[in-house]
Amino acid sequence: MGSSNRNEDGDLNQALIAESSTKEDNGGQDFSSRLCIESKKLWHVVGPAIFSRVASYSMNIITQAFAGHLSEVELASISIANTVIVGFNFGLLLGMVSALETLCGQAFGAKRYHMLGIYLQRSWIVLFLCCFLTLPFYIFTTPVLKLLGQSDAVSEQSGLVALWLIPLHFSFAFHFPLQRFLQFQLQNQIIAWVSLMGLAVNALTSWLLVYVFDFGVVGAAIALDISWWFMVLGLFVYTSCGWCPLTWTGFSVQAFVGLWDFVKLSVASGVMLCLENWYYRILLLMTGYLKNATTAVDALSVCTTIKDWEMMIPMAFFDGTGVRVAIELGAGNGKAAKFATKVSVVQSTLIGLLFCVLILILHDKFAYIFTSSADVLQAVDKMSFLLAIAILLNSVQPILSGVAVGSGWQAWVGYINLGCYYIIGLPLGILMGWIFKLGAMGLWGGMIFGGTALQMVILAIITIFLCDWEKEAEQARKRIQKWSIPNPDNRLEDQH
């Protein structure tokens, strides 16, 4: 009983953070006080999110490192299977779950706490069904890769690995919603601890399955499956066993109410992020058509892996910005949402600049993590300055996308991503790579400047000059009224 009371009090205290934000931001404090208060709120989400994202992504690093030291074909196969096949579906599911971010954040800011559990279950249903619809990507990996012109050896090995990664695919449908559900209650420590334990499980199982039991690259894939399902189980046990009394009241048939509207918002969210995510998966596939394709794919996969690894930091700011903006808009405080955006962009950019310089200093050394091939090491060295530029650009772009998620602009950003990445960036990459014969560097460079940089500029203009924050707060209020259902037990919410 005492434990239950402590859990309940903890949730109530967390809920008061949203309520107190309006008073703090409108209370006439000087700039330094506001900055300290907002930074504390932001890093309450960003700090654990960086840790959990880096830990989760490090599982991919461990997998590629184990495969890379087996042979170049194994490295190429795990890179294509994990980065392209899993990556295509990862991007779609990760995008679709941002619908949950919009709704949970705004409901939390408006103190409609019981709706978070309903939204969580709706998201599980939608993402699980989506996983079934995208299964052909895994089942037909080998013939599709051969049709696209990949070598027989890489295609067949990638297809084998993709089949063993199907359990990983289904784990995303449960892990992503659970993570967002807890983030918006500011229960970020548990996410970080579970991610750390998942990383330890991954390192241990990878060593056992690859080297001790000699399962090769398949063993590395199975280790990923085990690790991600371990994290799903850990977060679900925490959620369902009494630590979220305000927001989790058990399974409910209300999860099926308004499901079609939830699907439409999830699809809009999925399009927003997966268009960007798929962009770099297409880049990796296109590299397979170049001369010395295996070396080019390996080098580019090393660079994109490093980029994605570091990007866990700005993606944590994406989480933090989405949380802060959604909560403040849900609480009716547009000015606080705008200030939170500014603080997040500046801090993420400074961190990105630090890593940009670090890559330039270690340009001829960081690839040793993944390979000992002299050809691959040389190719990575040549691409290092593009990697540094990509890291710097990606320190800003996810934060602006976080504003879109917190505000519910996913559909508009989807159109922007389509235009920047596929109408401008992709043709420019092809032009630079093949017409000007710059190879993988031309492909990647054209796609960086034609896609990522342009998208960042457009989102910055919208956020700075066109966004009416008070109007967004009003839109959030209307969205909450539309999506909410009556709470069967209003006692706890009425206390606020």
C-alpha positions in Angstrom: 0.0 0.0 0.0 2.8 2.4 0.9 4.5 1.6 -2.4 1.3 2.4 -4.3 1.0 5.7 -2.6 4.6 6.6 -3.5 4.0 5.7 -7.1 0.8 7.8 -7.2 2.5 10.8 -5.6 5.4 10.5 -8.1 3.0 10.6 -11.0 1.1 13.5 -9.5 4.3 15.5 -9.0 5.3 14.8 -12.6 1.9 16.1 -13.8 2.4 19.3 -11.9 5.5 20.1 -14.1 3.2 20.8 -17.0 1.0 23.0 -14.8 3.9 25.0 -13.3 5.4 25.8 -16.7 2.8 28.5 -17.4 3.5 30.2 -14.2 7.3 30.1 -14.6 7.4 31.3 -18.2 4.9 34.2 -17.5 6.3 35.1 -14.1 8.6 37.8 -15.3 11.9 36.1 -14.7 15.0 37.4 -16.4 16.4 35.5 -19.4 19.0 33.5 -17.5 16.4 32.2 -15.0 14.1 31.2 -17.9 17.0 29.5 -19.6 18.0 27.5 -16.6 14.4 26.4 -15.9 13.8 25.4 -19.5 17.2 23.6 -19.8 16.4 21.6 -16.7 13.0 20.5 -18.1 14.5 19.7 -21.5 17.4 17.7 -20.1 15.1 15.8 -17.8 14.0 14.2 -21.1 17.1 14.6 -23.3 19.6 13.2 -20.8 18.0 9.7 -20.3 16.9 9.8 -24.0 20.5 10.2 -25.2 21.6 7.3 -23.0 18.8 5.0 -24.0 19.0 5.8 -27.8 22.8 5.4 -27.8 22.5 2.1 -25.9 19.8 0.8 -28.3 21.7 1.9 -31.4 25.0 0.5 -30.0 23.4 -2.9 -30.5 23.6 -2.3 -34.2 27.2 -1.2 -33.9 28.0 -4.4 -32.0 26.2 -6.5 -34.6 28.0 -4.8 -37.5 31.4 -5.0 -35.7 31.0 -8.8 -35.1 29.9 -9.3 -38.8 32.6 -7.0 -40.2 35.4 -9.0 -38.6 34.0 -12.2 -40.2 34.4 -11.0 -43.9 33.5 -8.2 -46.2 30.5 -10.1 -47.6 29.1 -10.6 -44.0 29.5 -6.9 -43.3 27.8 -6.0 -46.5 24.9 -8.4 -45.9 24.3 -7.3 -42.3 24.5 -3.7 -43.4 21.9 -4.2 -46.2 19.6 -6.4 -44.1 19.8 -4.2 -41.0 20.3 -0.7 -42.5 18.1 -1.1 -45.6 15.4 -3.8 -44.9 15.0 -3.3 -41.2 15.7 0.4 -41.7 12.8 0.8 -44.2 10.3 -0.6 -41.7 12.0 1.0 -38.7 11.5 4.4 -40.3 7.9 3.8 -41.1 7.1 2.5 -37.6 9.1 5.2 -35.8 7.2 7.8 -37.9 3.9 6.3 -37.1 4.5 6.3 -33.4 5.0 10.1 -33.5 1.2 10.3 -33.7 1.3 9.0 -30.1 3.8 11.7 -29.2 1.5 14.4 -30.4 -1.6 13.1 -28.6 0.1 11.9 -25.4 2.1 15.2 -24.9 -0.9 17.4 -25.5 -3.2 15.2 -23.3 -0.6 15.2 -20.5 -0.3 19.0 -20.7 -4.1 19.3 -20.5 -4.1 16.9 -17.5 -6.2 14.2 -19.4 -3.9 11.5 -18.0 -6.1 8.5 -18.5 -6.0 9.0 -22.2 -2.3 8.1 -22.4 -3.0 4.5 -21.7 -5.8 4.4 -24.3 -3.5 6.0 -26.9 -0.7 3.5 -26.1 -3.0 0.6 -26.8 -4.3 2.2 -30.0 -0.7 2.6 -31.1 0.1 -1.0 -30.4 -2.8 -2.2 -32.5 -2.0 0.1 -35.5 1.8 -0.7 -35.5 1.3 -4.4 -35.0 -1.0 -4.6 -38.1 1.5 -2.5 -40.0 4.2 -5.1 -39.2 2.2 -7.8 -40.9 1.7 -5.6 -44.0 5.4 -5.0 -44.3 6.5 -8.6 -43.8 7.1 -9.1 -47.6 10.2 -6.8 -47.3 11.8 -9.5 -45.2 10.5 -12.6 -47.0 11.5 -11.5 -50.5 14.7 -9.7 -49.7 17.0 -12.0 -51.8 15.0 -11.8 -55.1 14.4 -8.1 -54.7 18.1 -7.4 -54.1 19.0 -9.5 -57.1 16.4 -7.7 -59.2 17.9 -4.4 -58.1 21.4 -5.6 -59.3 23.1 -6.5 -56.1 25.6 -9.4 -56.3 24.3 -12.9 -55.7 26.5 -13.5 -52.7 25.4 -10.4 -50.9 21.7 -10.8 -51.9 21.5 -14.4 -50.6 23.3 -13.6 -47.4 21.2 -10.5 -46.8 18.0 -12.5 -47.4 19.0 -15.1 -44.9 19.8 -12.4 -42.3 16.5 -10.6 -43.0 14.4 -13.7 -42.2 16.1 -14.0 -38.9 15.4 -10.3 -38.1 11.6 -10.7 -38.4 11.2 -11.0 -34.6 13.1 -7.7 -34.3 10.7 -6.2 -36.7 7.7 -7.0 -34.5 9.4 -5.8 -31.4 9.3 -2.3 -32.7 5.5 -2.2 -32.7 5.6 -2.6 -28.9 8.8 -0.9 -27.9 8.3 2.4 -29.6 4.9 3.1 -28.1 6.0 2.0 -24.6 9.0 4.3 -24.8 6.9 7.4 -25.9 4.3 6.6 -23.3 6.8 6.7 -20.5 8.7 9.7 -21.9 5.6 11.9 -21.7 5.2 11.1 -18.0 8.8 12.1 -17.6 9.7 8.6 -16.4 12.9 8.5 -18.4 15.2 6.8 -15.9 13.5 3.4 -16.4 13.9 3.7 -20.2 17.6 4.4 -19.7 18.1 1.5 -17.3 16.2 -1.0 -19.5 18.2 0.1 -22.5 21.5 -0.4 -20.6 20.4 -3.9 -19.6 19.4 -4.6 -23.2 22.9 -3.5 -24.4 24.5 -5.8 -22.0 22.3 -8.7 -23.1 23.2 -7.9 -26.8 26.9 -7.9 -26.1 26.8 -11.2 -24.3 24.5 -13.0 -26.7 26.4 -11.7 -29.7 29.7 -13.1 -28.3 28.0 -16.4 -27.5 26.2 -16.9 -30.7 28.9 -15.7 -33.1 32.1 -17.0 -31.5 31.2 -19.6 -29.0 28.4 -21.4 -30.9 29.8 -20.4 -34.3 26.4 -19.2 -35.8 28.2 -16.5 -37.8 26.2 -13.5 -39.0 22.9 -15.3 -38.2 24.0 -15.4 -34.6 24.4 -11.7 -34.6 20.9 -11.2 -36.0 19.4 -13.5 -33.3 21.3 -11.5 -30.6 19.5 -8.4 -31.8 16.1 -10.1 -31.6 16.7 -11.3 -28.1 17.9 -7.9 -26.9 15.0 -5.8 -28.3 12.4 -8.2 -26.9 14.1 -8.0 -23.5 13.6 -4.3 -23.6 10.0 -4.6 -24.6 9.3 -7.0 -21.7 11.1 -4.7 -19.2 9.1 -1.6 -20.2 5.8 -3.5 -20.3 6.4 -4.9 -16.8 7.1 -1.4 -15.5 4.0 0.0 -17.2 1.5 -2.6 -16.2 2.6 -3.5 -12.6 1.6 -0.3 -10.8 4.2 2.3 -11.6 1.9 4.3 -13.9 -1.4 4.5 -11.9 -2.7 7.7 -13.5 -2.1 6.7 -17.1 -2.3 2.9 -17.2 -5.6 1.5 -15.9 -5.4 -1.9 -17.8 -6.5 -3.0 -21.2 -9.6 -1.4 -22.5 -12.0 -1.8 -25.4 -11.8 2.0 -25.7 -8.6 1.4 -27.6 -10.7 0.4 -30.6 -12.8 3.5 -30.5 -11.8 6.1 -33.1 -9.2 3.7 -34.4 -9.5 4.9 -38.0 -8.8 8.5 -37.1 -5.8 7.3 -35.2 -4.6 5.3 -38.2 -4.8 8.4 -40.4 -2.8 10.5 -38.0 -0.3 7.6 -37.7 0.1 7.3 -41.4 0.7 11.0 -41.8 3.3 10.8 -39.1 4.9 7.7 -40.7 5.2 9.4 -44.0 6.8 12.4 -42.4 9.7 10.4 -40.9 10.0 7.4 -43.2 10.5 9.6 -46.3 13.6 10.9 -44.6 14.7 7.6 -43.2 14.2 5.8 -46.5 16.3 8.4 -48.3 19.5 7.1 -46.8 18.5 3.5 -47.3 18.1 4.2 -51.0 21.5 5.8 -50.9 23.0 2.6 -49.6 21.2 0.5 -52.3 22.3 2.9 -55.1 25.9 2.6 -54.0 25.7 -1.1 -54.9 25.6 -0.1 -58.6 29.0 1.6 -58.5 32.4 0.1 -59.4 34.0 -1.8 -56.5 30.5 -2.0 -55.1 31.3 -4.1 -52.0 34.0 -1.6 -50.9 31.7 1.3 -51.6 28.8 -0.2 -49.7 31.1 -1.1 -46.8 32.6 2.4 -46.6 29.3 4.2 -46.9 27.7 1.8 -44.3 30.5 2.7 -41.9 29.9 6.4 -42.4 26.2 6.2 -42.1 26.5 4.0 -39.1 28.7 6.6 -37.4 26.3 9.3 -38.5 23.3 7.5 -37.1 25.1 6.6 -33.9 25.9 10.3 -33.2 22.4 11.2 -34.4 21.0 9.5 -31.3 21.9 12.7 -29.5 19.9 15.1 -31.8 17.2 12.5 -31.9 17.1 12.7 -28.1 16.6 16.4 -28.6 13.9 15.5 -31.0 12.2 13.6 -28.2 12.8 16.4 -25.7 11.5 19.1 -28.0 8.4 17.0 -29.0 7.7 16.5 -25.3 8.2 20.1 -24.2 6.3 21.6 -27.2 3.4 19.2 -26.9 3.0 19.6 -23.1 3.2 23.4 -23.3 0.7 23.6 -26.2 -1.6 21.2 -24.4 -1.4 23.5 -21.4 -2.3 26.5 -23.6 1.2 28.1 -23.4 2.4 29.0 -26.9 5.2 31.3 -25.7 6.7 28.6 -23.6 6.6 26.2 -26.5 8.5 28.7 -28.7 11.1 29.3 -26.0 11.6 25.6 -25.5 12.3 25.2 -29.3 14.9 27.9 -29.2 16.8 26.4 -26.3 16.7 23.0 -27.8 18.0 24.1 -31.2 21.0 26.0 -29.8 22.1 23.3 -27.4 21.8 20.5 -30.0 23.8 22.6 -32.5 26.6 23.2 -30.1 26.9 19.5 -29.4 26.8 18.7 -33.2 29.6 21.2 -33.8 31.7 19.4 -31.2 31.3 16.0 -32.9 31.8 17.6 -36.4 35.3 18.7 -35.3 36.0 15.3 -33.6 35.3 13.5 -36.9 37.6 15.8 -38.8 40.4 15.1 -36.3 39.9 11.3 -36.3 39.1 11.1 -40.1 41.6 8.2 -40.7 41.0 6.3 -37.5 37.3 5.8 -36.6 36.7 3.1 -39.3 38.9 0.7 -37.5 35.9 0.0 -35.2 34.2 -1.9 -38.1 36.9 -3.2 -40.5 40.6 -3.9 -41.1 40.3 -3.8 -44.9 42.7 -1.2 -46.3 40.4 -0.4 -49.2 37.4 0.3 -47.0 39.6 2.4 -44.6 40.8 4.5 -47.4 37.3 5.1 -48.8 36.0 6.0 -45.4 38.9 8.5 -44.9 37.9 10.3 -48.2 34.2 10.5 -47.1 35.0 11.8 -43.6 34.4 15.5 -44.4 30.9 14.7 -45.8 30.3 12.8 -42.6 31.3 15.9 -40.5 28.9 18.1 -42.6 26.0 15.6 -42.2 26.5 15.5 -38.5 26.4 19.2 -38.2 23.2 19.5 -40.3 21.5 16.7 -38.4 22.1 18.5 -35.1 19.4 21.0 -36.2 17.0 19.2 -38.5 15.6 16.7 -35.9 14.8 19.4 -33.5 12.7 21.2 -36.1 10.9 17.9 -36.8 10.3 17.6 -33.1 8.4 20.9 -33.2 6.3 19.5 -36.0 5.5 16.4 -33.9 4.7 18.4 -30.8 2.4 20.6 -32.8 0.8 18.0 -35.0 2.2 19.2 -38.4 3.3 15.8 -39.6 1.4 15.8 -42.9 2.9 19.2 -43.9 6.4 18.1 -43.1 5.7 14.9 -45.1 5.2 17.0 -48.2 8.3 19.0 -47.5 10.4 15.8 -47.1 9.0 14.4 -50.3 10.0 17.5 -52.3 13.4 18.1 -50.7 14.6 14.5 -50.6 13.1 12.8 -53.6 12.4 15.6 -56.1 15.6 17.6 -55.5 18.1 15.6 -53.4 17.9 12.2 -55.0 18.3 13.4 -58.6 21.2 15.7 -57.5 22.9 12.7 -55.9 22.5 10.7 -59.1 23.9 13.6 -61.1 26.9 13.9 -58.9 27.5 10.2 -58.5 27.2 9.1 -62.1 27.2 12.0 -64.5 30.1 13.8 -62.8 31.6 10.4 -61.9 32.2 11.2 -58.2 31.0 7.8 -57.1 29.8 7.3 -53.5 31.0 10.7 -52.5 29.0 12.3 -55.2 25.9 10.3 -54.4 26.1 11.2 -50.7 27.2 14.8 -51.2 24.4 15.5 -53.6 21.8 14.0 -51.3 23.1 15.8 -48.2 23.1 19.3 -49.8 20.0 18.8 -52.1 17.9 17.0 -49.4 19.0 17.4 -45.8 20.3 21.0 -46.0 17.3 22.3 -48.0 14.8 20.6 -45.7 16.5 22.1 -42.7 16.3 25.6 -44.2 12.6 25.3 -45.1 11.6 24.0 -41.6 13.6 26.8 -40.0 11.8 29.4 -42.0 8.4 27.9 -41.1 9.3 27.6 -37.4 10.8 31.1 -37.1 8.6 33.2 -39.4 5.4 31.4 -40.1 4.4 29.6 -36.9 1.7 31.3 -34.8 2.4 29.7 -31.4 -0.8 30.9 -29.7 -2.9 29.5 -32.6 -1.0 26.2 -32.3 -2.0 26.2 -28.6 -5.7 26.7 -29.6 -5.4 23.9 -32.2 -4.0 21.6 -29.4 -7.0 22.4 -27.2 -9.4 21.4 -30.0 -7.5 18.2 -30.8 -7.6 17.2 -27.1 -11.4 17.7 -27.0 -11.8 15.6 -30.2 -9.7 12.7 -29.2 -10.5 12.4 -25.5 -13.1 10.1 -23.9 -14.6 10.4 -20.4 -12.5 9.0 -17.6 -14.5 6.4 -15.5 -12.6 7.6 -12.4 -12.0 11.3 -12.3 -10.8 11.5 -8.7 -7.1 11.8 -9.4 -7.4 14.2 -12.3 -9.8 16.4 -10.4 -7.1 17.0 -7.8 -5.4 19.3 -10.3 
